[in-house]
Structures are given as structure tokens and as C-alpha cells.
Amino acid sequence: FKQKTAYEIYQCDWSSDVCSSDLMKIGSCSGYPRVVMDRVVALAAEAGYRPDCVVACDDVPRARPWPAQALRNVVELGIGDVAACVKVDDTVPGIEEGRRAGMWTVALLMSGNTLGLSYEQYAALSEDDRARHRDAISAGFAACRPHYEIDTIADLPEVVADINRRMASGDRPQCV
């Protein structure tokens, strides 16, 4: 939720269903410089989240919305097909980065900086308020055309399953 930093990550946010698999590698791109990311990565590890690769904005010549950070993750993780990657982000520049890199993109609507609420504030919203916020945030992502929009990272497994089905039938992120 608001400024989702490592100290706000709950263990259940990063369950084995969402992020851990022998077949899944996790790369992180951030708008933060390396000096900040080193601290964030340490705090995230304390909360149980350990990405396989982290690329800070000052680790590449041109950060997002350019694709350098996402593509550096692909190279460092040894991924052979960028079209098999999924870029999840709560910002327009992050989604643009994923699109430019040729990845599937997933916009987080209700658990990112745009909504700007703590988990407790989010949980206290009425369904009507959630729908109003969701619609407004979705409209903000329209120009960058994410392949999917989800409320929170807990919704990601269903999206990954759909991407796998689509790829099995020949779909590629660059073509949709």
C-alpha cells in the first residue's frame, strides 16, 4: 500500500502461491538509487521477500520508462525469452518499461503508491469507494496499456495462469 516498502510487506503478501517456485524467478526494478535499495532489500529480506535480482535506477544508463532495468533483470536471471516475463508495477513508467522490454504487464491498482493508503485504510474503504478509486487509477494507466490490471499482488497467480494459457496458444505480449 502507500509507499510499499519492506517494513510494510506482510509475510502473506509473498506466499509461495504468488512468488516462489522452482520455475519462477523474481527480478526487482526500482526508481530508487542503489544506496536506498540496499536498505529496502535488507528490510524486505527480514519480512521474507528475497528477489533473485535487484536493479536500481542508477545501475543502468537510462532508467524507466526505458527498458534497461527490466532487461538487465532478464540477462542476470538467465531468462531466454523476454516474452515469458511478467512486469508487475504500480506506476505508469513501470508499465511503460515492461511494454518497451516486450514483457507481459500487470498494473497494481489498489496496493500501490497511487492509492496511497495503508492496509488498514484500504480495508476500511466501502465497496463503492474501492470501485471509485479503482476506476480512477485504471484510467491513469489507460495510455500505457497494461495487459492486465489487478487490485493486489494476491491476484497475480490467476493472471500468471492466464498468461501461461495464452502463451501455450501462441500469444505474445508484443502482439496484444
C-alpha positions, 0 to 999 in steps of 0.5 A, spaced: 500 500 500 502 507 500 509 507 499 510 499 499 516 498 502 519 492 506 517 494 513 510 494 510 510 487 506 506 482 510 509 475 510 502 473 506 503 478 501 509 473 498 506 466 499 509 461 495 502 461 491 504 468 488 512 468 488 516 462 489 517 456 485 522 452 482 520 455 475 519 462 477 524 467 478 523 474 481 527 480 478 526 487 482 526 494 478 526 500 482 526 508 481 530 508 487 538 509 487 542 503 489 544 506 496 536 506 498 535 499 495 540 496 499 536 498 505 529 496 502 532 489 500 535 488 507 528 490 510 524 486 505 529 480 506 527 480 514 519 480 512 521 474 507 521 477 500 528 475 497 528 477 489 533 473 485 535 480 482 535 487 484 536 493 479 536 500 481 535 506 477 542 508 477 545 501 475 543 502 468 544 508 463 537 510 462 532 508 467 524 507 466 520 508 462 526 505 458 527 498 458 534 497 461 532 495 468 527 490 466 532 487 461 538 487 465 533 483 470 532 478 464 540 477 462 542 476 470 536 471 471 538 467 465 531 468 462 531 466 454 525 469 452 523 476 454 516 474 452 515 469 458 516 475 463 511 478 467 512 486 469 508 487 475 508 495 477 504 500 480 506 506 476 505 508 469 513 508 467 513 501 470 508 499 465 511 503 460 518 499 461 515 492 461 511 494 454 518 497 451 522 490 454 516 486 450 514 483 457 507 481 459 504 487 464 500 487 470 498 494 473 497 494 481 491 498 482 489 498 489 496 496 493 500 501 490 503 508 491 497 511 487 492 509 492 496 511 497 493 508 503 495 503 508 492 496 509 488 498 514 485 504 510 484 500 504 480 495 508 476 500 511 474 503 504 466 501 502 465 497 496 463 503 492 469 507 494 474 501 492 470 501 485 471 509 485 478 509 486 479 503 482 476 506 476 480 512 477 487 509 477 485 504 471 484 510 467 491 513 469 494 507 466 489 507 460 495 510 455 500 505 457 496 499 456 497 494 461 495 487 459 492 486 465 490 490 471 489 487 478 487 490 485 493 486 489 499 482 488 494 476 491 491 476 484 497 475 480 497 467 480 490 467 476 493 472 471 500 468 471 495 462 469 492 466 464 498 468 461 501 461 461 494 459 457 495 464 452 502 463 451 501 455 450 496 458 444 501 462 441 500 469 444 505 474 445 505 480 449 508 484 443 502 482 439 496 484 444 
